[in-house]
Amino acid sequence: MVVGLAHHVLGEVPVALVVPGPGGIEARRELAECRTPLADYKVPAEIREIAAVPRTASWWAVWPLATSPLYEPQSSRQVFQEGTVLQDRGLFGGPAWGEPEP
């Protein structure tokens, strides 16, 4: 899922929200693969791991909720920005929309 995230200079930048598989993700490789077919402005500025994509009852992705500061994670997630691992501030991740907290 790719969403626009507020940026102080550009207005918005694309951010990829990824639910990793069992082996996790390699951010540098994923960003390199995005750079080949996409224009520079379309390449995600960050790749963020999330636990699940927030969804409605009809299974549509709720992208405003994914970028909302009210959407708290179950635990801290890793944020990948140009190959650098940063600690997420708790804005992404957590249960899918409508799922109970554990």
N, CA, C and O atoms as a DFTB+ gen file, in Angstrom:
408 C
 N C O
     1  1       0.855      -1.154       0.000
     2  2       0.000       0.000       0.000
     3  2       0.909       1.228       0.000
     4  3       1.817       1.332       0.825
     5  1       0.666       2.145      -0.915
     6  2       1.447       3.381      -0.978
     7  2       0.527       4.548      -0.644
     8  3      -0.555       4.685      -1.216
     9  1       0.969       5.385       0.289
    10  2       0.186       6.544       0.719
    11  2       1.058       7.783       0.643
    12  3       2.285       7.687       0.617
    13  1       0.422       8.949       0.607
    14  2       1.156      10.208       0.649
    15  2       1.323      10.647       2.089
    16  3       0.358      10.684       2.852
    17  1       2.546      10.979       2.456
    18  2       2.831      11.436       3.806
    19  2       3.302      12.877       3.735
    20  3       4.087      13.232       2.856
    21  1       2.831      13.708       4.653
    22  2       3.169      15.134       4.646
    23  2       4.682      15.342       4.691
    24  3       5.398      14.657       5.421
    25  1       5.152      16.308       3.888
    26  2       6.569      16.656       3.825
    27  2       6.675      18.167       3.912
    28  3       5.905      18.875       3.263
    29  1       7.617      18.678       4.702
    30  2       7.698      20.116       4.953
    31  2       8.104      20.926       3.731
    32  3       7.833      22.126       3.692
    33  1       8.740      20.325       2.734
    34  2       9.155      21.057       1.536
    35  2       8.300      20.688       0.328
    36  3       7.824      21.567      -0.390
    37  1       8.104      19.389       0.102
    38  2       7.422      18.913      -1.100
    39  2       5.907      18.829      -0.965
    40  3       5.218      18.610      -1.961
    41  1       5.382      18.994       0.212
    42  2       3.938      18.857       0.417
    43  2       3.594      17.443       0.834
    44  3       3.115      17.217       1.946
    45  1       3.839      16.482      -0.057
    46  2       3.637      15.065       0.232
    47  2       4.696      14.250      -0.489
    48  3       5.182      14.639      -1.551
    49  1       5.049      13.114       0.102
    50  2       5.954      12.157      -0.528
    51  2       5.320      10.777      -0.415
    52  3       4.590      10.509       0.538
    53  1       5.595       9.885      -1.393
    54  2       5.043       8.539      -1.302
    55  2       5.769       7.710      -0.246
    56  3       6.995       7.749      -0.140
    57  1       4.991       6.961       0.533
    58  2       5.528       6.055       1.543
    59  2       4.864       4.700       1.329
    60  3       3.638       4.611       1.258
    61  1       5.668       3.649       1.227
    62  2       5.147       2.296       1.053
    63  2       4.927       1.666       2.418
    64  3       5.846       1.606       3.234
    65  1       3.716       1.200       2.667
    66  2       3.383       0.473       3.894
    67  2       3.343      -0.999       3.524
    68  3       2.519      -1.413       2.707
    69  1       4.225      -1.794       4.118
    70  2       4.411      -3.179       3.711
    71  2       4.144      -4.106       4.885
    72  3       4.646      -3.893       5.989
    73  1       3.343      -5.145       4.633
    74  2       3.162      -6.216       5.605
    75  2       4.186      -7.280       5.227
    76  3       4.016      -7.961       4.216
    77  1       5.254      -7.437       6.027
    78  2       6.328      -8.348       5.636
    79  2       5.921      -9.807       5.758
    80  3       5.075     -10.171       6.575
    81  1       6.542     -10.634       4.925
    82  2       6.357     -12.075       5.017
    83  2       7.219     -12.636       6.133
    84  3       7.811     -11.876       6.898
    85  1       7.299     -13.952       6.235
    86  2       8.079     -14.565       7.314
    87  2       9.560     -14.189       7.280
    88  3      10.198     -14.129       8.331
    89  1      10.116     -13.937       6.102
    90  2      11.526     -13.590       5.992
    91  2      11.809     -12.114       6.143
    92  3      12.967     -11.702       6.078
    93  1      10.778     -11.301       6.343
    94  2      10.960      -9.853       6.451
    95  2      11.161      -9.214       5.084
    96  3      10.887      -9.837       4.058
    97  1      11.637      -7.975       5.067
    98  2      11.893      -7.274       3.813
    99  2      13.302      -6.698       3.841
   100  3      13.853      -6.408       4.903
   101  1      13.865      -6.539       2.665
   102  2      15.164      -5.888       2.521
   103  2      14.906      -4.543       1.862
   104  3      14.693      -4.468       0.652
   105  1      14.925      -3.486       2.655
   106  2      14.524      -2.161       2.183
   107  2      15.384      -1.668       1.032
   108  3      14.857      -1.123       0.062
   109  1      16.684      -1.844       1.117
   110  2      17.560      -1.364       0.038
   111  2      17.223      -2.034      -1.282
   112  3      17.164      -1.375      -2.321
   113  1      17.003      -3.343      -1.244
   114  2      16.676      -4.067      -2.475
   115  2      15.320      -3.625      -3.026
   116  3      15.166      -3.432      -4.232
   117  1      14.350      -3.467      -2.141
   118  2      13.017      -3.054      -2.583
   119  2      13.049      -1.658      -3.205
   120  3      12.426      -1.426      -4.242
   121  1      13.770      -0.729      -2.577
   122  2      13.878       0.622      -3.137
   123  2      14.616       0.607      -4.468
   124  3      14.251       1.347      -5.381
   125  1      15.651      -0.222      -4.594
   126  2      16.389      -0.328      -5.858
   127  2      15.491      -0.873      -6.962
   128  3      15.562      -0.415      -8.103
   129  1      14.648      -1.847      -6.631
   130  2      13.724      -2.395      -7.625
   131  2      12.669      -1.372      -8.033
   132  3      12.200      -1.395      -9.171
   133  1      12.295      -0.488      -7.139
   134  2      11.332       0.570      -7.472
   135  2      11.959       1.617      -8.391
   136  3      11.272       2.187      -9.239
   137  1      13.249       1.873      -8.232
   138  2      13.912       2.920      -9.016
   139  2      14.038       2.560     -10.491
   140  3      14.086       3.453     -11.337
   141  1      14.092       1.270     -10.815
   142  2      14.267       0.867     -12.210
   143  2      13.069       1.252     -13.078
   144  3      13.263       1.936     -14.083
   145  1      11.831       0.846     -12.740
   146  2      10.709       1.166     -13.627
   147  2      10.018       2.500     -13.347
   148  3       9.250       2.977     -14.183
   149  1      10.274       3.110     -12.189
   150  2       9.527       4.303     -11.794
   151  2      10.346       5.578     -11.934
   152  3      11.572       5.564     -11.816
   153  1       9.652       6.672     -12.187
   154  2      10.293       7.990     -12.170
   155  2      10.709       8.300     -10.732
   156  3      10.129       7.767      -9.786
   157  1      11.710       9.158     -10.569
   158  2      12.240       9.465      -9.236
   159  2      11.164       9.940      -8.266
   160  3      11.177       9.561      -7.095
   161  1      10.233      10.766      -8.739
   162  2       9.217      11.303      -7.831
   163  2       8.187      10.252      -7.414
   164  3       7.418      10.485      -6.482
   165  1       8.161       9.100      -8.090
   166  2       7.229       8.033      -7.736
   167  2       7.836       6.993      -6.794
   168  3       7.108       6.182      -6.222
   169  1       9.146       7.007      -6.628
   170  2       9.818       6.046      -5.750
   171  2       9.498       6.408      -4.300
   172  3       9.638       7.569      -3.915
   173  1       9.071       5.434      -3.485
   174  2       8.756       5.743      -2.086
   175  2       9.942       6.360      -1.356
   176  3      11.081       5.919      -1.510
   177  1       9.658       7.378      -0.563
   178  2      10.691       8.002       0.261
   179  2      11.046       7.100       1.435
   180  3      12.169       7.145       1.937
   181  1      10.099       6.285       1.871
   182  2      10.294       5.368       2.991
   183  2       9.550       4.079       2.719
   184  3       8.574       4.057       1.970
   185  1      10.017       3.007       3.335
   186  2       9.286       1.747       3.385
   187  2       9.067       1.457       4.859
   188  3      10.023       1.349       5.628
   189  1       7.805       1.332       5.251
   190  2       7.479       1.082       6.659
   191  2       6.800      -0.270       6.794
   192  3       5.911      -0.615       6.016
   193  1       7.230      -1.029       7.792
   194  2       6.583      -2.296       8.103
   195  2       5.351      -2.020       8.950
   196  3       5.400      -1.248       9.908
   197  1       4.244      -2.661       8.585
   198  2       3.030      -2.577       9.394
   199  2       2.556      -3.995       9.675
   200  3       2.864      -4.914       8.916
   201  1       1.818      -4.175      10.749
   202  2       1.327      -5.497      11.131
   203  2       0.218      -5.961      10.194
   204  3       0.155      -7.136       9.832
   205  1      -0.660      -5.033       9.802
   206  2      -1.786      -5.358       8.932
   207  2      -2.281      -4.075       8.287
   208  3      -2.135      -2.987       8.844
   209  1      -2.865      -4.215       7.113
   210  2      -3.465      -3.069       6.437
   211  2      -4.830      -2.823       7.072
   212  3      -5.638      -3.749       7.148
   213  1      -5.111      -1.597       7.533
   214  2      -6.436      -1.333       8.106
   215  2      -7.501      -1.468       7.025
   216  3      -7.354      -0.925       5.930
   217  1      -8.571      -2.193       7.332
   218  2      -9.601      -2.479       6.328
   219  2     -11.002      -2.245       6.883
   220  3     -11.235      -2.287       8.091
   221  1     -11.933      -1.994       5.948
   222  2     -13.342      -1.865       6.304
   223  2     -13.953      -3.257       6.383
   224  3     -13.279      -4.251       6.112
   225  1     -15.226      -3.329       6.752
   226  2     -15.920      -4.611       6.813
   227  2     -16.020      -5.260       5.438
   228  3     -16.091      -6.485       5.337
   229  1     -16.028      -4.446       4.368
   230  2     -16.084      -4.995       3.013
   231  2     -14.690      -5.206       2.420
   232  3     -14.551      -5.437       1.219
   233  1     -13.654      -5.125       3.272
   234  2     -12.269      -5.458       2.936
   235  2     -11.564      -4.403       2.094
   236  3     -10.516      -4.699       1.521
   237  1     -12.087      -3.200       1.997
   238  2     -11.394      -2.100       1.329
   239  2     -10.326      -1.550       2.267
   240  3     -10.542      -1.462       3.476
   241  1      -9.186      -1.186       1.717
   242  2      -8.123      -0.597       2.532
   243  2      -8.530       0.805       2.969
   244  3      -9.078       1.567       2.172
   245  1      -8.270       1.149       4.215
   246  2      -8.603       2.465       4.766
   247  2      -7.304       3.258       4.851
   248  3      -6.668       3.307       5.904
   249  1      -6.910       3.881       3.739
   250  2      -5.619       4.584       3.716
   251  2      -5.581       5.818       4.596
   252  3      -4.512       6.109       5.131
   253  1      -6.672       6.581       4.796
   254  2      -6.554       7.705       5.733
   255  2      -6.254       7.238       7.158
   256  3      -5.534       7.910       7.897
   257  1      -6.803       6.096       7.538
   258  2      -6.540       5.560       8.871
   259  2      -5.083       5.118       8.994
   260  3      -4.487       5.248      10.063
   261  1      -4.510       4.603       7.921
   262  2      -3.115       4.148       7.960
   263  2      -2.151       5.304       8.181
   264  3      -1.066       5.098       8.724
   265  1      -2.518       6.507       7.777
   266  2      -1.633       7.659       7.956
   267  2      -2.040       8.521       9.141
   268  3      -1.414       9.548       9.403
   269  1      -3.067       8.123       9.851
   270  2      -3.574       8.908      10.975
   271  2      -2.747       8.680      12.234
   272  3      -2.363       7.546      12.519
   273  1      -2.464       9.746      12.997
   274  2      -1.762       9.552      14.262
   275  2      -2.585       8.787      15.289
   276  3      -2.051       8.363      16.314
   277  1      -3.880       8.606      15.029
   278  2      -4.727       7.862      15.956
   279  2      -4.581       6.360      15.787
   280  3      -5.043       5.598      16.636
   281  1      -3.949       5.923      14.710
   282  2      -3.788       4.494      14.434
   283  2      -2.524       4.013      15.128
   284  3      -1.433       4.107      14.565
   285  1      -2.657       3.505      16.331
   286  2      -1.512       3.108      17.153
   287  2      -1.121       1.664      16.868
   288  3      -1.990       0.831      16.607
   289  1       0.167       1.356      16.912
   290  2       0.622      -0.011      16.676
   291  2       0.448      -0.882      17.915
   292  3       0.314      -0.374      19.029
   293  1       0.449      -2.197      17.711
   294  2       0.445      -3.122      18.840
   295  2       1.822      -3.123      19.500
   296  3       1.928      -3.230      20.721
   297  1       2.847      -3.007      18.713
   298  2       4.212      -2.919      19.222
   299  2       4.987      -2.031      18.263
   300  3       4.482      -1.683      17.196
   301  1       6.200      -1.663      18.627
   302  2       6.968      -0.766      17.757
   303  2       7.341      -1.481      16.465
   304  3       7.576      -2.689      16.460
   305  1       7.392      -0.738      15.385
   306  2       7.735      -1.254      14.063
   307  2       9.027      -0.589      13.609
   308  3       9.446       0.421      14.174
   309  1       9.643      -1.151      12.608
   310  2      10.845      -0.563      12.035
   311  2      10.465       0.277      10.822
   312  3       9.579      -0.100      10.055
   313  1      11.119       1.392      10.652
   314  2      10.911       2.264       9.504
   315  2      12.196       2.257       8.697
   316  3      13.283       2.430       9.248
   317  1      12.072       2.055       7.392
   318  2      13.234       2.019       6.516
   319  2      13.204       3.248       5.631
   320  3      12.241       3.459       4.893
   321  1      14.230       4.048       5.694
   322  2      14.318       5.250       4.877
   323  2      15.655       5.226       4.171
   324  3      16.700       5.412       4.793
   325  1      15.619       4.994       2.855
   326  2      16.834       4.921       2.053
   327  2      17.854       3.978       2.689
   328  3      19.041       4.298       2.757
   329  1      17.390       2.816       3.155
   330  2      18.287       1.815       3.701
   331  2      18.666       2.009       5.156
   332  3      19.373       1.170       5.713
   333  1      18.224       3.078       5.789
   334  2      18.534       3.331       7.189
   335  2      17.355       2.886       8.040
   336  3      16.208       3.200       7.721
   337  1      17.619       2.168       9.103
   338  2      16.546       1.713       9.988
   339  2      16.332       2.766      11.066
   340  3      17.251       3.107      11.811
   341  1      15.108       3.276      11.138
   342  2      14.733       4.260      12.152
   343  2      13.639       3.659      13.019
   344  3      12.946       2.741      12.581
   345  1      13.471       4.145      14.213
   346  2      12.395       3.665      15.073
   347  2      11.116       4.417      14.733
   348  3      11.103       5.647      14.701
   349  1      10.047       3.681      14.481
   350  2       8.755       4.289      14.168
   351  2       8.227       5.016      15.401
   352  3       8.473       4.591      16.529
   353  1       7.518       6.090      15.190
   354  2       6.960       6.877      16.290
   355  2       5.578       6.372      16.712
   356  3       4.908       7.014      17.520
   357  1       5.146       5.230      16.174
   358  2       3.876       4.668      16.593
   359  2       2.702       5.120      15.756
   360  3       1.564       5.065      16.221
   361  1       2.944       5.570      14.519
   362  2       1.846       6.039      13.679
   363  2       1.299       4.952      12.772
   364  3       0.225       5.122      12.195
   365  1       2.009       3.836      12.629
   366  2       1.602       2.793      11.704
   367  2       1.596       1.444      12.410
   368  3       2.189       1.285      13.477
   369  1       0.929       0.490      11.810
   370  2       0.886      -0.862      12.343
   371  2      -0.343      -1.070      13.199
   372  3      -1.171      -0.169      13.333
   373  1      -0.468      -2.242      13.773
   374  2      -1.592      -2.523      14.641
   375  2      -2.626      -3.399      13.972
   376  3      -2.399      -3.884      12.863
   377  1      -3.746      -3.610      14.614
   378  2      -4.760      -4.512      14.082
   379  2      -5.480      -3.906      12.883
   380  3      -5.521      -2.688      12.713
   381  1      -6.045      -4.781      12.057
   382  2      -6.854      -4.311      10.936
   383  2      -8.095      -3.623      11.481
   384  3      -8.502      -3.872      12.616
   385  1      -8.689      -2.765      10.679
   386  2      -9.866      -2.005      11.076
   387  2     -10.949      -2.952      11.574
   388  3     -11.313      -3.898      10.875
   389  1     -11.458      -2.712      12.752
   390  2     -12.539      -3.515      13.300
   391  2     -12.083      -4.727      14.089
   392  3     -12.904      -5.363      14.749
   393  1     -10.786      -5.072      14.044
   394  2     -10.312      -6.210      14.813
   395  2     -10.087      -5.788      16.261
   396  3      -9.640      -4.669      16.512
   397  1     -10.389      -6.665      17.217
   398  2     -10.187      -6.306      18.624
   399  2      -8.702      -6.262      18.978
   400  3      -7.884      -6.953      18.370
   401  1      -8.373      -5.445      19.961
   402  2      -6.998      -5.396      20.477
   403  2      -6.732      -6.687      21.243
   404  3      -7.630      -7.175      21.930
   405  1      -5.522      -7.263      21.149
   406  2      -5.239      -8.501      21.910
   407  2      -5.102      -8.215      23.390
   408  3      -4.865      -9.132      24.177
